[in-house]
Amino acid sequence: MVVFRVFLVFDHSIMTTASSLPLMEESMRWFGLADSVSLAEIRQTGATGVFSSLHEVPYGEDWPLALIEQRRDAIAAAGLRWTVVESVPVHESIKTRSGDFARHIENYQATLRRLGAAGIRVVIYNFMPVLDWVRTDLHHRLPDGAEALLYDPVKFAAFDLYALKREGAERDFTPAQCKAAKVFWDGLGVNGREGFTRQTLDLFPGVRLNVSLDDLRAMLARYASIDAQKLKENLGLFLKAVVPVAAESGVKLAIHPDDPPFSVLGLPRIVSTEQDLAEILAMVDNSSNGLCYCTGSLGARLDNNLPKIARRFASRIHSAHLRSVVHSEGGVFFEGTHLGGSADMYAVVRELIGELARRRALGQADWQIAFRPDHGHKILDDFRRPEPTCPGYPLIGRLRGLAELRGLQYGIAKANTVTGSTES
């Protein structure tokens, strides 16, 4: 018998530990004590931080320091860190510049000061009017049995045209989509239409539950005289009021892109393209005026070049949501796996790792970006667990995404260290 001995020679000069690499901080979204996913479970995923918010505080009201510290300390007691506030909502009066908007801006400023005093350094917000993110299907079944979120413009057109009956809605859809929407609506029947309408109203996470069609019509009416340009003006006025306070408090503001990044229900969307982002950052040229870089929201437009956007605005990216959508015919898109879909996640993460290395080389104390796997498929034991607190946030599906993204960023960072490259 011949025995072969293989000797492996390691060059210890290039051996690096994960702690020495320029890696993003791994986090998970946590919706508070009522979340169906516990902090203990989040810790077991390997994440070290959470993105969280005080959802119990009504929109527009200031956050009491005691509640902020209570949330921070509860997270710390679980062995985690409150890395990012997601989010401090912007009241509708601020977006429309009406009513008691001045009081709500003062409340926002007070909240930023208290968050800074509590050691919270990044705050996500959005400027989407009326609605937050929009989907038409929460349980789209994939060939492997997993479930994903999906947006179908035909179903949304059916709601807009025949349930909401919004004036001029037909101009927002193609003739083919309008025709298919009529077929879909007619095929539902009376009972089916009632269920579909209620379901669609309940799918607007920004509106919350128990909203009627008349309620929604009233919300839309507030924007009758507000186009994209006017909404941008209102955003600029808001930023001029709050960015200096954020900077003084040691807080970085990170605006979240529109989801989806195009008009819905006739409402203007102003955080949808590379040009939009450039204009927003120029409104107040301060590092505290930055971005939450969401590959899923921006990726829902095929004309958005995700790596290019990351490269151009890298120094102003203060947090990241990483996910990938799959585009199919007719404008339909659904959530893919985190390394699948239409996004070139390798190129995106390479840009972000390159930015971390640049910041660290410059000696920036806040060089690290916190990211989280955004949304996730419902898989495996997710089907036996309680329904996610928010659609798209099952535990196991996000764990899979976190593990995939962890491996991707570690491989890129390690390869750059071995080659001596800090470029993205």
C-alpha positions as CSV (number, residue, x, y, z in Angstrom):
1,M,0.0,0.0,0.0
2,V,1.3,3.4,-1.0
3,V,0.6,6.3,1.4
4,F,0.7,9.8,0.0
5,R,1.4,12.6,2.4
6,V,0.2,16.0,1.3
7,F,1.9,19.0,3.0
8,L,-0.1,22.3,2.9
9,V,2.0,25.4,3.2
10,F,0.2,28.5,4.4
11,D,1.5,32.0,4.0
12,H,0.6,33.4,7.5
13,S,1.4,36.9,6.3
14,I,-1.9,37.0,4.4
15,M,-4.0,35.2,7.0
16,T,-6.7,37.5,8.3
17,T,-9.5,37.2,10.8
18,A,-13.0,38.4,10.1
19,S,-12.6,41.1,12.7
20,S,-9.7,42.7,10.8
21,L,-11.6,42.8,7.4
22,P,-13.6,45.8,6.2
23,L,-17.0,44.2,6.6
24,M,-20.5,45.7,6.9
25,E,-22.2,45.1,10.3
26,E,-24.8,42.3,10.1
27,S,-28.2,43.3,11.4
28,M,-31.9,42.2,11.2
29,R,-35.1,44.1,11.3
30,W,-36.9,43.9,14.7
31,F,-40.4,45.3,15.2
32,G,-40.3,45.4,19.0
33,L,-41.6,43.2,21.8
34,A,-44.7,42.2,19.7
35,D,-42.5,40.9,16.9
36,S,-43.0,37.2,16.2
37,V,-39.2,36.9,15.9
38,S,-37.4,37.4,19.2
39,L,-34.1,39.1,19.9
40,A,-32.7,35.8,21.1
41,E,-33.5,34.2,17.7
42,I,-32.0,37.2,15.9
43,R,-28.8,36.8,17.9
44,Q,-28.6,33.1,16.9
45,T,-28.6,34.2,13.2
46,G,-25.1,35.7,13.8
47,A,-26.3,39.2,13.4
48,T,-24.9,41.7,15.9
49,G,-27.4,44.5,15.5
50,V,-31.0,45.3,14.8
51,F,-32.9,48.0,12.8
52,S,-35.8,49.0,15.0
53,S,-38.3,51.7,15.7
54,L,-40.8,52.8,18.3
55,H,-43.9,51.8,16.4
56,E,-46.0,52.5,19.5
57,V,-45.5,56.3,19.1
58,P,-48.1,57.8,16.8
59,Y,-46.7,59.3,13.6
60,G,-45.6,62.9,14.0
61,E,-45.2,62.8,17.8
62,D,-41.8,63.2,19.4
63,W,-40.1,60.1,20.9
64,P,-39.7,60.3,24.7
65,L,-36.1,59.7,25.8
66,A,-37.1,57.2,28.4
67,L,-38.7,55.0,25.6
68,I,-35.7,55.3,23.4
69,E,-33.4,54.3,26.2
70,Q,-35.7,51.4,27.2
71,R,-35.6,50.0,23.7
72,R,-31.8,50.5,23.4
73,D,-31.2,48.7,26.7
74,A,-33.6,45.8,25.9
75,I,-31.7,45.2,22.7
76,A,-28.3,45.5,24.6
77,A,-29.5,43.0,27.2
78,A,-30.1,40.5,24.5
79,G,-26.4,40.8,23.4
80,L,-27.2,43.0,20.4
81,R,-26.9,46.6,19.3
82,W,-29.5,49.1,18.1
83,T,-27.5,49.9,14.9
84,V,-30.1,51.8,13.0
85,V,-33.5,53.4,13.7
86,E,-35.9,52.2,11.0
87,S,-37.6,54.5,10.9
88,V,-38.7,57.9,12.3
89,P,-41.8,58.4,10.1
90,V,-42.3,61.8,8.4
91,H,-45.9,63.0,9.1
92,E,-48.1,63.6,6.1
93,S,-48.5,67.3,7.1
94,I,-44.8,67.7,6.5
95,K,-45.0,66.1,3.0
96,T,-47.9,68.3,2.0
97,R,-46.6,71.4,3.9
98,S,-50.1,71.9,5.5
99,G,-51.8,71.9,8.8
100,D,-49.6,71.7,11.8
101,F,-46.5,70.7,9.9
102,A,-44.3,73.2,11.9
103,R,-45.1,71.3,15.1
104,H,-44.4,68.0,13.5
105,I,-41.0,69.3,12.3
106,E,-40.2,70.5,15.8
107,N,-41.1,67.0,17.1
108,Y,-38.8,65.4,14.5
109,Q,-36.0,67.7,15.6
110,A,-36.6,66.8,19.3
111,T,-36.5,63.1,18.4
112,L,-33.2,63.4,16.6
113,R,-31.6,65.1,19.5
114,R,-32.8,62.4,21.9
115,L,-31.7,59.6,19.6
116,G,-28.2,61.2,19.4
117,A,-28.1,61.6,23.2
118,A,-28.9,57.9,23.5
119,G,-26.0,57.0,21.2
120,I,-28.1,56.0,18.1
121,R,-26.2,57.2,15.0
122,V,-28.3,56.4,11.9
123,V,-32.0,57.2,11.2
124,I,-33.8,55.9,8.2
125,Y,-36.9,57.7,6.9
126,N,-38.9,57.9,3.6
127,F,-40.8,60.6,1.8
128,M,-43.4,58.4,0.0
129,P,-46.8,60.1,0.0
130,V,-49.7,58.3,1.6
131,L,-48.5,54.8,0.9
132,D,-45.4,53.0,2.1
133,W,-44.3,50.0,0.0
134,V,-46.9,48.3,-2.2
135,R,-47.4,44.7,-3.3
136,T,-50.4,42.8,-4.7
137,D,-49.5,39.3,-3.5
138,L,-48.1,38.3,-0.1
139,H,-48.0,34.6,-0.7
140,H,-46.7,34.1,-4.3
141,R,-45.8,30.4,-4.5
142,L,-42.5,29.7,-6.2
143,P,-41.6,26.4,-8.0
144,D,-39.6,25.2,-4.9
145,G,-42.6,25.7,-2.6
146,A,-41.2,28.9,-1.0
147,E,-43.5,32.0,-0.8
148,A,-42.5,35.5,-1.9
149,L,-43.9,39.0,-2.2
150,L,-45.1,40.0,-5.7
151,Y,-46.3,43.1,-7.5
152,D,-48.6,42.6,-10.5
153,P,-49.6,45.8,-12.3
154,V,-52.7,44.1,-13.8
155,K,-54.1,43.4,-10.3
156,F,-53.2,46.8,-9.1
157,A,-54.8,48.3,-12.2
158,A,-58.0,46.3,-11.4
159,F,-58.1,47.8,-7.9
160,D,-57.3,51.4,-9.1
161,L,-59.8,51.3,-12.0
162,Y,-62.7,49.3,-10.7
163,A,-62.6,49.4,-6.9
164,L,-61.1,52.8,-6.1
165,K,-62.4,54.3,-9.4
166,R,-59.7,57.0,-9.4
167,E,-60.2,59.6,-12.1
168,G,-57.6,59.3,-14.8
169,A,-56.3,56.0,-13.5
170,E,-56.3,54.5,-17.0
171,R,-53.5,56.9,-18.1
172,D,-51.1,55.2,-15.6
173,F,-51.4,51.7,-17.2
174,T,-50.8,50.4,-20.7
175,P,-53.8,49.5,-22.9
176,A,-52.9,45.8,-22.5
177,Q,-52.8,46.1,-18.7
178,C,-56.2,47.9,-18.6
179,K,-57.7,45.2,-20.8
180,A,-56.2,42.4,-18.6
181,A,-57.4,44.2,-15.5
182,K,-61.0,44.2,-16.8
183,V,-60.8,40.5,-17.5
184,F,-59.4,39.8,-14.0
185,W,-62.0,42.0,-12.3
186,D,-64.9,40.5,-14.2
187,G,-63.7,37.0,-13.3
188,L,-63.7,37.7,-9.6
189,G,-67.5,37.9,-9.1
190,V,-69.2,40.0,-6.5
191,N,-67.8,38.2,-3.4
192,G,-64.4,37.9,-5.0
193,R,-64.3,41.6,-5.7
194,E,-65.1,42.5,-2.1
195,G,-62.4,40.2,-0.8
196,F,-59.9,41.4,-3.3
197,T,-60.6,45.1,-2.5
198,R,-60.3,44.5,1.3
199,Q,-57.1,42.5,0.7
200,T,-55.5,45.2,-1.4
201,L,-56.3,47.9,1.1
202,D,-54.7,45.8,3.8
203,L,-51.6,45.4,1.7
204,F,-50.6,49.0,2.0
205,P,-48.2,48.8,5.0
206,G,-47.9,52.6,5.1
207,V,-51.7,53.1,5.4
208,R,-52.2,50.3,8.0
209,L,-55.4,48.2,8.4
210,N,-59.1,49.1,8.5
211,V,-58.9,51.8,5.9
212,S,-61.9,52.2,3.6
213,L,-62.0,53.2,0.0
214,D,-63.3,56.6,1.0
215,D,-60.5,57.0,3.5
216,L,-58.0,56.3,0.8
217,R,-59.7,58.7,-1.6
218,A,-59.5,61.5,1.1
219,M,-55.8,60.8,1.6
220,L,-55.2,61.0,-2.2
221,A,-57.1,64.3,-2.4
222,R,-54.6,66.0,-0.2
223,Y,-52.1,65.6,-3.1
224,A,-54.4,66.9,-5.8
225,S,-52.2,70.0,-6.2
226,I,-48.8,68.5,-5.3
227,D,-46.8,67.2,-8.2
228,A,-43.2,65.8,-8.1
229,Q,-41.6,69.2,-8.2
230,K,-43.7,70.5,-5.3
231,L,-43.1,67.4,-3.3
232,K,-39.3,67.8,-3.9
233,E,-39.6,71.4,-2.7
234,N,-41.3,70.2,0.5
235,L,-38.6,67.6,1.0
236,G,-35.9,70.2,0.6
237,L,-37.6,72.5,3.2
238,F,-37.8,69.5,5.6
239,L,-34.1,68.7,5.1
240,K,-33.0,72.2,5.7
241,A,-34.9,72.1,9.0
242,V,-33.7,68.7,10.3
243,V,-30.3,68.0,8.8
244,P,-28.5,70.7,10.9
245,V,-30.1,69.2,14.0
246,A,-29.0,65.7,13.0
247,A,-25.5,66.9,12.4
248,E,-25.3,68.6,15.8
249,S,-26.6,65.5,17.5
250,G,-24.2,63.1,15.8
251,V,-26.9,61.5,13.7
252,K,-26.9,60.5,10.0
253,L,-30.2,60.7,8.2
254,A,-30.7,58.0,5.5
255,I,-33.6,58.4,3.0
256,H,-35.1,55.2,1.8
257,P,-35.9,54.9,-2.0
258,D,-39.5,54.7,-3.1
259,D,-41.0,51.2,-3.3
260,P,-41.9,50.6,-6.0
261,P,-39.8,53.4,-7.7
262,F,-42.6,54.7,-9.9
263,S,-45.9,56.5,-9.4
264,V,-48.8,54.6,-7.8
265,L,-52.4,55.8,-7.5
266,G,-51.3,59.0,-9.3
267,L,-49.0,60.0,-6.4
268,P,-45.6,61.5,-7.2
269,R,-42.5,59.5,-6.3
270,I,-39.3,61.5,-6.0
271,V,-36.7,59.0,-4.6
272,S,-36.7,56.6,-7.5
273,T,-33.7,57.2,-9.7
274,E,-30.0,58.1,-9.6
275,Q,-30.9,61.7,-10.6
276,D,-33.4,61.9,-7.8
277,L,-30.8,60.8,-5.3
278,A,-28.3,63.3,-6.6
279,E,-30.8,66.1,-6.3
280,I,-31.7,65.1,-2.7
281,L,-28.1,65.0,-1.5
282,A,-27.5,68.4,-3.1
283,M,-30.5,70.0,-1.2
284,V,-28.3,70.1,1.9
285,D,-24.7,69.2,1.2
286,N,-23.9,67.7,4.5
287,S,-22.8,64.2,5.4
288,S,-25.8,63.9,7.8
289,N,-28.0,64.0,4.7
290,G,-27.5,60.6,3.3
291,L,-29.0,57.4,1.9
292,C,-30.4,54.1,2.9
293,Y,-29.2,52.1,-0.1
294,C,-31.9,49.6,-0.9
295,T,-31.1,47.3,-3.8
296,G,-34.6,45.9,-3.9
297,S,-36.5,49.2,-4.2
298,L,-34.1,50.7,-6.7
299,G,-33.8,47.4,-8.5
300,A,-37.5,47.4,-9.3
301,R,-36.6,49.8,-12.1
302,L,-34.6,48.1,-14.8
303,D,-33.0,51.4,-15.8
304,N,-31.4,51.8,-12.4
305,N,-27.7,50.7,-12.5
306,L,-27.3,49.5,-8.9
307,P,-23.4,49.2,-8.8
308,K,-23.1,52.6,-10.4
309,I,-25.5,54.2,-7.9
310,A,-23.5,52.6,-5.0
311,R,-20.2,53.9,-6.5
312,R,-21.5,57.4,-7.1
313,F,-23.0,57.9,-3.7
314,A,-20.8,55.6,-1.6
315,S,-19.6,58.3,0.8
316,R,-23.2,59.2,1.7
317,I,-24.6,55.7,2.2
318,H,-25.3,55.3,5.9
319,S,-27.2,52.0,5.9
320,A,-28.1,49.3,3.4
321,H,-31.0,47.0,2.6
322,L,-29.9,44.1,0.4
323,R,-32.3,42.0,-1.6
324,S,-33.0,41.3,-5.3
325,V,-36.2,41.2,-7.3
326,V,-37.0,39.1,-10.3
327,H,-38.5,40.9,-13.3
328,S,-41.0,39.0,-15.5
329,E,-43.3,39.9,-18.4
330,G,-45.7,42.8,-18.2
331,G,-44.1,44.7,-15.4
332,V,-44.5,41.9,-12.8
333,F,-41.7,41.6,-10.2
334,F,-41.3,39.5,-7.1
335,E,-38.7,39.0,-4.4
336,G,-35.9,36.6,-5.5
337,T,-33.2,35.0,-3.4
338,H,-30.7,37.4,-2.0
339,L,-28.0,36.4,-4.5
340,G,-30.5,35.7,-7.3
341,G,-32.8,37.9,-9.2
342,S,-32.0,40.8,-11.4
343,A,-29.4,42.5,-9.1
344,D,-25.7,42.0,-9.6
345,M,-25.2,41.5,-5.8
346,Y,-21.6,40.7,-6.2
347,A,-20.9,44.0,-7.9
348,V,-23.0,45.9,-5.4
349,V,-21.3,44.3,-2.3
350,R,-17.9,44.9,-3.9
351,E,-18.7,48.6,-4.2
352,L,-19.8,48.7,-0.6
353,I,-16.7,46.8,0.7
354,G,-14.5,49.1,-1.3
355,E,-16.1,52.1,0.4
356,L,-15.6,50.6,3.9
357,A,-11.9,50.1,3.1
358,R,-11.6,53.7,1.9
359,R,-13.2,55.1,5.0
360,R,-11.1,52.9,7.3
361,A,-7.9,54.0,5.5
362,L,-8.9,57.6,6.1
363,G,-9.3,56.9,9.8
364,Q,-13.0,57.5,10.0
365,A,-14.4,56.3,13.3
366,D,-17.8,55.6,11.7
367,W,-16.4,53.7,8.7
368,Q,-18.7,50.7,9.0
369,I,-22.1,50.5,7.3
370,A,-24.8,48.4,8.9
371,F,-26.8,46.2,6.5
372,R,-29.7,43.8,6.8
373,P,-31.1,41.2,4.5
374,D,-34.3,42.9,3.3
375,H,-37.4,40.8,3.1
376,G,-37.1,37.1,2.6
377,H,-38.8,34.0,1.3
378,K,-41.1,32.0,3.5
379,I,-39.4,28.6,3.7
380,L,-39.0,25.5,5.9
381,D,-40.1,26.2,9.5
382,D,-41.4,29.6,8.6
383,F,-44.6,27.8,7.5
384,R,-45.0,26.4,11.1
385,R,-44.1,29.6,12.9
386,P,-46.5,32.5,13.6
387,E,-47.1,34.8,10.7
388,P,-44.4,37.4,10.4
389,T,-45.2,40.7,12.2
390,C,-44.8,42.4,8.8
391,P,-45.1,40.8,5.4
392,G,-41.8,39.7,4.0
393,Y,-40.0,39.3,7.3
394,P,-40.0,35.5,8.2
395,L,-37.1,34.3,10.3
396,I,-35.7,31.4,8.3
397,G,-35.9,33.1,4.9
398,R,-34.0,36.1,6.2
399,L,-31.5,33.8,7.9
400,R,-30.8,32.3,4.6
401,G,-30.3,35.7,3.0
402,L,-28.0,36.8,5.9
403,A,-25.9,33.7,5.5
404,E,-25.5,34.2,1.8
405,L,-24.6,37.9,2.1
406,R,-22.2,37.1,4.9
407,G,-20.3,34.7,2.7
408,L,-20.3,37.0,-0.2
409,Q,-19.0,40.0,1.6
410,Y,-16.4,38.0,3.5
411,G,-15.1,36.5,0.3
412,I,-14.8,39.9,-1.4
413,A,-13.1,41.5,1.6
414,K,-10.7,38.6,2.0
415,A,-9.8,38.6,-1.7
416,N,-9.1,42.4,-1.6
417,T,-6.9,41.9,1.5
418,V,-4.9,39.1,-0.1
419,T,-4.4,41.1,-3.3
420,G,-3.8,44.4,-1.5
421,S,-6.7,46.0,-3.4
422,T,-8.9,48.6,-1.8
423,E,-10.7,49.5,-5.0
424,S,-14.2,48.4,-5.7
